[in-house]
Amino acid sequence: MARKVFGGSLKVAMEQTLPSEDSSPPRTSPTVARAQASVLEEDRHATRLLDPGLIRMSPVMDRIDPGEGLDDLIASIREHGQKVPVLVRRLPDGTFEIVYGRRRLLACRDLGQKVRATVMEMTDEEALIAQGVENNARQDPSFIERALFVAGIIRELGKTDETRRNAQTIAYRALQIDESLVSRMNRIATGIPIDLIRAIGPAHGSGRRVWEALCKLCEADPERARAIAAAIPRDLPGPARLDAAIARLRVPGKVTPEPPPDDRIRMVRRGNRITLDVDPALTPEVEAALRTFIASLLDRGQDESALTQPGTSGI
């Protein structure tokens, strides 16, 4: 649009400023400056067809599996074309990096066609904020996907103590969440092995508390947490997989093992009759122990009976 508006005036302005052999270097006229700025601005926001092979993925993931359910999108683009462009930023080496629209990019790659993209000059921080804001608006990311996005921002931009604070600020600006939640989400996303997260999936509908419970179990036994990833049933819905992971990691209560059988004393019960078959060497001790136990049992029964009689007290 800008080139159409300024095309004629740019040509006239350039002709007006052609230097003569004996003249001093000309100053750029306001018309030229305005035209150049417009051309640059158009280039910054240009929409064009790009080779998908020239576009690399963002280093910060916002979906656990961007290829999930891609068949419908591929069919739609094949039939109707790509209606909404992706957003990419230009990199110093001449290639591009996706800011948002990864699924559309993957669909065009699968179809072997060029992808319609808006090209912008953006810093790392600007790209991540745009990625977070757009994805929150276009899709329904689950809690763990949002947490992974927070962790990715801190990993990429917060490599030092000085930059970590800035990375946290970018994370809560990108997701539009409370700043106090950023550190908790980062801990959850980094405390659970990524293989286990992938095995569970997005688990839409499962909130922070249940993921936090899983994180604590993983932190208590990291090796076991990594080992159970392969055992999570893939035929279950996401929330059920999450529950299964928690159940597998919970430490069962201590169970007192039953003593091994001892042939020196055998006990058989039939109705109200109990028969003991005791080794002769142990018979005197068993008999004494039984008499003491029975006397104590009968005395305790009399005391309890007295407490239930009207007009008595237990003192």
Secondary structure, 3 states (H helix, E strand, C coil): CHHHHHHHHHHHHHHHCCCCCCCCCCCCCHHHHHHHHHHHHHHHCCEEEECHHHEECCCCCCCCCCCCCHHHHHHHHHHHCCCCCEEEEECCCCCEEEEECHHHHHHHHHHCCCEEEEEECCCHHHHHHHHHHHHHHHCCCCHHHHHHHHHHHHHHHCCCHHHHHHHHHHHHHHHCCCHHHHHHHHHHHHHCCHHHHHHHCCCCCCCHHHHHHHHHHHHHCHHHHHHHHHHCCCCCCHHHHHHHHHHHHCCCCCCCCCCCCCCCEEEEEECCEEEEEECHHHHHHHHHHHHHHHHHHHHHHHHHHHHCCCCCCCC
